[in-house]
Amino acid sequence: MDKAEVIASVAGDLNATEQSVDAAIAHATTLVQAMIGARTTLSLSPVAGAESQAKAMEAIAALSTARQAIVACHEELAKDHRRLGWGTYAIGVLDKPVDVPNDSRPVGRLRAV
């Protein structure tokens, strides 16, 4: 493999890892939602399943930490790529969010599900 192929392979693995972590977070939050819905449907006390729900939320927190780490890894790989002078091999996803100053970000609204 030449240099471009090696770099593209690592970039593909990085992208797949980022997508996998995001999917795991989405699945875990769906689990918590299902647990709450099941408890409500079965007319169970909020105490029922409280520990298992707390463990599922701990898993979500751990996945969030993993997501932060893989994003930091991505940033470091980009720095290494520039430092080594390898130029641009792939531009990646084009719909990346633009950094907006904190004071001008829209305020989110909660909604019932």
C-alpha positions in Angstrom: 0.0 0.0 0.0 1.2 3.5 -0.7 1.0 6.4 1.7 -2.4 7.6 0.5 -4.0 4.2 0.9 -2.6 3.8 4.4 -3.9 7.2 5.4 -7.3 6.6 3.8 -7.5 3.3 5.7 -6.9 4.9 9.1 -9.4 7.7 8.2 -12.0 5.1 7.3 -11.4 3.2 10.6 -11.6 6.5 12.5 -14.9 7.5 10.8 -16.4 4.0 11.4 -15.4 4.2 15.1 -17.0 7.6 15.5 -20.2 6.4 13.9 -20.2 3.2 16.1 -19.9 5.2 19.3 -22.7 7.6 18.2 -24.9 4.6 17.3 -24.1 3.0 20.7 -25.2 6.2 22.5 -28.4 6.3 20.5 -29.2 2.6 21.3 -28.4 3.1 25.0 -30.7 6.2 25.2 -33.4 4.2 23.4 -33.0 1.5 26.1 -33.5 4.0 28.9 -36.6 5.4 27.1 -38.0 1.8 26.7 -37.3 1.1 30.4 -39.2 4.2 31.5 -42.0 3.5 29.0 -42.3 -0.1 30.2 -42.5 0.9 33.8 -45.2 3.4 33.0 -47.2 1.0 30.8 -47.0 -1.6 33.6 -48.0 0.9 36.2 -44.9 0.2 38.3 -43.5 2.4 40.9 -40.5 4.6 39.9 -38.5 2.6 42.5 -39.0 -0.5 40.3 -36.0 -0.9 38.1 -34.3 2.2 39.5 -30.9 0.5 39.9 -31.0 -1.0 36.4 -32.0 2.3 34.9 -29.2 4.1 36.8 -26.7 1.5 35.4 -27.9 2.1 31.9 -27.4 5.9 32.4 -23.9 5.2 33.7 -23.2 3.3 30.5 -24.4 6.4 28.5 -22.1 8.6 30.5 -19.2 6.2 29.8 -20.1 6.2 26.1 -20.1 10.0 26.2 -16.6 9.9 27.6 -15.6 7.5 24.8 -17.0 9.9 22.3 -15.0 12.8 23.7 -11.9 10.6 23.5 -12.4 9.6 19.9 -13.1 13.2 18.9 -9.9 14.2 20.6 -8.1 11.4 18.8 -9.5 12.7 15.5 -8.2 16.2 16.3 -4.7 14.8 17.2 -4.6 12.8 14.0 -5.4 15.9 12.0 -2.6 17.8 13.7 -0.2 14.9 13.0 -1.3 14.8 9.4 -0.6 18.5 9.0 2.7 18.3 10.9 4.0 15.6 8.6 3.0 17.7 5.6 0.9 15.1 4.0 -1.7 17.6 2.6 -5.3 16.7 2.1 -6.3 13.2 1.0 -10.0 13.4 1.9 -12.2 16.2 2.9 -14.5 14.1 5.0 -18.1 14.9 5.7 -19.1 18.2 4.4 -22.0 19.0 6.8 -19.8 19.5 9.9 -21.2 22.2 12.2 -19.6 25.6 12.1 -18.3 26.8 15.5 -20.7 29.4 16.8 -19.9 31.6 19.8 -21.7 30.4 22.9 -23.7 33.6 23.3 -25.3 33.2 19.9 -26.3 29.6 20.0 -30.1 28.9 19.9 -31.6 27.9 23.2 -32.9 24.3 23.1 -36.4 23.4 24.1 -37.5 20.3 25.9 -40.4 18.4 24.4 -42.5 15.5 25.5 -41.9 12.1 24.0 
